[in-house]
Amino acid sequence: MKRKKLGNSNFNISAIGLGGMPLSLSGRPPESQAIAVIHRALDLGITLIDTADSYCEDQSDKHHNEHLIAKALQEYTGDIRAVTVATKGGLMRPQGAWTRNGNPHHLRKTIRESFEALGGNQPIDLWQYHSPDPAYTIEAALAPAKEAVEAGIIRFVGVSNFSVEQIKRARDVVEIVSVQNQYNPWHRQPESDGVLEYCEAENLTFFPWSPLGGSRRVTSLQDMPAIASLAAEKNVSVYCIVLAWLMAKSPCVVPIPAATKLSSIEDSVKAIEVKLTDEELQKIAAS
């Protein structure tokens, strides 16, 4: 598996990660299947696992995905020393909805809970502020993360769903190594809002969330002619083409496709070997 630096750090992460979200939402697979998917990802050389305190069914189930990943790592018989777990805080799940909570007292509490959920015996590898809450300044919301870094509870900090201006403000509070914004064939805003360009210039890792469009759109990839024809030409899935397209957009991009089946993560890893020419990239861009 190809490796990349995590931002400006000395940490190496796999060029493709595993998104853990659907392993803990409503309709999630049995725990044994979820753990098998995580183990298969590790077997394939994936060393980055993306999670969040809010990857759960509702508030009563908070931190479910973090507990699941910690259990999977504990039960894994291989070497996990290179594994990086990236989690997030700042969203709530009342009755299964998604709401923002940038209250510094809440973030301070949930950081500690994430630390415990992930094992409590080493710093959180990467903690990301999930989405800026307009009720609190970015400076106030990220103060608990800075405190946690200084206390040895968090190793690195990232942000999610941030604009360039918001990223700059965050970097004035604490060192930032990553940005996680939506990016897929239907949502290409990072190409035009300056975030992708900024991340590349500043050596920040860019994690595209929902890289395949999410559960409602992923099946529509086959209906996009440019992507479907390239998949047929290269004898790979449309999903591989999309992941290869994202990685070709910038060296700072590290996709984090989710998986609930072994076959899904096995397919995603194949994207590492798919090379797209400039002409093929332009074909996708025009679609």
Buried (B, 14 or more C-beta within 10 A) or exposed (E): EEBBBBBBBEBBBBBBBBBBBBBBBEEBBEBEEBBBBBBBBBBBBBBBBBBBBBBBBBEEBBBBBBBBBBBBBEEBEEEEEBBBBBBBBBBBBEEEEEEBBBBBEBBBEBBBBBBBBBBEEEBBBBBBBBBBBEEBBBBBBBBBBBBBBEEEBBBBBBBBBBBBEBBBBBBEBBBBBBBBBBBBBEBBEBBEEBBBBBBBEBBBBBBBBBBBBBBEBBEEBEEBEBBBBBBEEBEBBBBBBBBBBBBBBBBBBBBBBBBBEBEBBBBBBBBBEBEBEEEBBEBBEEE
